[in-house]
Amino acid sequence: MKKFLQEWGIMIVIILAFLSLRLFVFTPVSVKGHSMDPTLADGQKLIVYKLAKIERFDIVTTKEPDDEDTVAVKRVIGMPGDHVVMKDDQLTINDKVYDEAYLDAFKKKFSEDKLQSEYSYNEVFQSTAAQAETFTSDFDVTVPENSYFVLGDDRLISKDSRIFGMVDKELIQGEVVLRYWPFKEFKVF
């Protein structure tokens, strides 16, 4: 046994450390769908930090409240207790106006051609965008304690808190901290 531990002990410790990190600290996920375009794209591979303290505008993975078998990647907009208002594409949280610079590229394309060229791969998305008056539909919500209000960055097509409701704190799996695939789009968030 002593000889076995001398030869394999370090390898066993490394494997156990890796498994512990994988189970309790980090987890890989894949983006499915287009609700986070252009920030994240369908098929990209991410690393989620499970121990993160969730803050406003973090990108997180969460189980969808109406289908807990589905994991979604969304952006946290409203924190517990917040009053969140979207009116004419202007975000206001607790009476403070916020700029959402991460939406600028799509908002520009929306103003140019209502995203018709961007959505050329999907007629339903094109139709939705063509009928939209604003990039983000208006809403006025108050976030309950222990809950979050999350949105996708592609507001026209995202299934998010506007559809499935507030996300309970227990459903959030962690914060997206790294995009590792495709490698040419590697990014630390």
C-alpha positions in Angstrom: 0.0 0.0 0.0 2.9 2.4 0.8 4.4 1.8 -2.6 1.0 2.3 -4.3 0.5 5.7 -2.5 4.0 6.8 -3.3 3.5 6.1 -7.0 -0.2 7.2 -7.4 -0.8 9.4 -4.4 -0.2 12.7 -6.1 -2.3 11.6 -9.1 -5.2 10.6 -6.8 -5.0 14.0 -5.0 -5.0 15.8 -8.3 -8.0 13.8 -9.5 -9.9 14.4 -6.3 -9.2 18.1 -6.3 -10.4 18.3 -9.9 -13.6 16.4 -9.1 -14.2 18.6 -6.1 -13.8 21.8 -8.1 -16.1 20.4 -10.8 -18.8 19.4 -8.4 -18.8 22.3 -6.0 -17.1 25.3 -7.6 -17.1 25.3 -11.5 -19.3 23.7 -14.1 -19.3 23.8 -17.9 -22.4 24.8 -19.8 -23.4 25.3 -23.4 -25.4 28.2 -24.8 -28.6 26.9 -26.4 -30.5 29.3 -28.6 -30.2 33.0 -29.4 -31.7 34.8 -26.4 -28.2 36.2 -25.4 -27.2 37.4 -28.8 -24.9 39.2 -29.5 -23.1 38.8 -26.1 -23.2 35.0 -26.3 -24.1 32.8 -29.3 -25.7 29.5 -29.8 -23.3 26.6 -29.2 -20.7 28.6 -27.3 -19.1 26.8 -24.3 -18.9 28.6 -20.9 -17.6 28.1 -17.4 -19.9 29.0 -14.5 -18.6 29.8 -11.0 -21.1 28.3 -8.5 -20.0 30.3 -5.5 -20.4 33.7 -7.0 -22.2 36.5 -5.1 -24.8 37.5 -7.8 -24.8 41.2 -8.7 -26.8 43.3 -11.1 -25.9 42.8 -14.8 -24.1 39.5 -14.1 -24.7 36.8 -16.7 -25.9 33.7 -14.8 -27.2 30.2 -15.5 -30.5 29.4 -13.9 -33.2 26.8 -14.0 -36.3 28.2 -15.7 -39.1 28.6 -13.0 -41.7 27.1 -15.3 -39.5 24.1 -16.4 -36.8 23.3 -13.9 -35.3 20.8 -16.3 -34.3 23.6 -18.6 -31.2 25.6 -17.8 -31.1 29.2 -19.3 -28.3 31.7 -19.6 -29.6 35.2 -18.7 -28.5 38.6 -17.4 -29.6 39.7 -13.9 -31.5 43.0 -14.2 -33.5 43.2 -11.0 -32.2 42.2 -7.5 -34.3 41.3 -4.5 -36.6 44.2 -3.5 -35.9 46.3 -6.7 -38.5 48.2 -8.6 -37.6 47.8 -12.3 -39.2 49.8 -15.1 -38.6 49.6 -18.8 -40.3 52.4 -20.7 -39.4 53.3 -24.4 -36.1 51.3 -24.2 -34.9 53.1 -21.1 -34.2 51.0 -18.0 -34.9 52.5 -14.6 -34.2 50.6 -11.3 -35.3 52.2 -8.0 -35.7 55.5 -9.8 -32.1 55.5 -11.2 -31.6 55.4 -15.0 -29.2 52.7 -16.3 -27.4 52.6 -19.6 -27.3 49.1 -21.1 -24.3 49.5 -23.4 -24.2 45.7 -24.0 -27.4 46.2 -26.1 -26.0 49.0 -28.3 -25.1 46.8 -31.3 -28.5 45.2 -31.5 -30.4 48.4 -30.8 -28.5 50.0 -33.7 -29.4 47.2 -36.0 -33.0 47.3 -34.8 -33.2 51.1 -35.7 -31.6 50.4 -39.1 -33.8 47.5 -40.4 -35.6 46.0 -37.4 -33.0 43.2 -37.3 -34.3 41.7 -40.6 -30.8 40.9 -41.8 -29.7 39.7 -38.4 -32.7 37.3 -38.2 -32.4 36.1 -41.8 -32.1 32.6 -40.4 -35.6 32.6 -38.8 -38.8 34.0 -40.3 -40.6 34.0 -36.9 -37.9 36.2 -35.4 -38.1 38.5 -38.4 -41.8 38.8 -38.0 -41.6 39.5 -34.3 -39.0 42.2 -34.8 -40.9 43.8 -37.7 -43.9 44.2 -35.5 -42.0 45.6 -32.5 -42.1 49.3 -31.6 -39.2 49.1 -29.2 -36.3 46.8 -28.7 -37.4 45.9 -25.2 -41.1 45.8 -24.5 -42.3 48.0 -21.6 -42.7 46.6 -18.1 -43.0 47.6 -14.5 -42.1 45.0 -11.8 -41.1 44.8 -8.2 -38.8 41.9 -7.4 -39.8 39.9 -4.4 -37.2 39.0 -1.7 -35.0 36.0 -2.5 -35.8 36.4 -6.2 -34.2 37.9 -9.3 -35.6 39.5 -12.5 -33.5 38.2 -15.5 -33.5 39.1 -19.2 -31.8 37.8 -22.3 -29.8 40.4 -24.2 -31.8 39.8 -27.4 -34.9 41.2 -25.9 -37.1 40.6 -28.9 -36.9 36.8 -28.8 -35.7 36.0 -25.3 -37.8 33.8 -23.0 -37.0 35.3 -19.7 -38.6 36.8 -16.5 -41.1 38.6 -18.7 -42.5 35.2 -19.6 -41.5 32.7 -16.9 -41.6 35.1 -14.0 -39.1 35.9 -11.2 -36.3 33.5 -10.6 -36.0 32.2 -7.1 -32.5 32.5 -5.6 -32.3 28.7 -5.3 -32.7 28.2 -9.0 -29.6 30.3 -9.9 -26.7 28.0 -10.5 -23.9 30.5 -10.7 -22.2 33.3 -12.7 -20.8 32.9 -16.1 -17.1 33.8 -15.7 -15.5 32.4 -18.9 -16.2 31.6 -22.6 -13.7 29.0 -23.7 -15.2 27.8 -27.0 -14.9 28.7 -29.8 -11.4 29.4 -28.8 -11.0 32.4 -31.0 -13.8 34.0 -28.9 -12.2 33.2 -25.6 -13.3 35.7 -23.0 -13.2 36.2 -19.2 -16.3 38.0 -17.9 
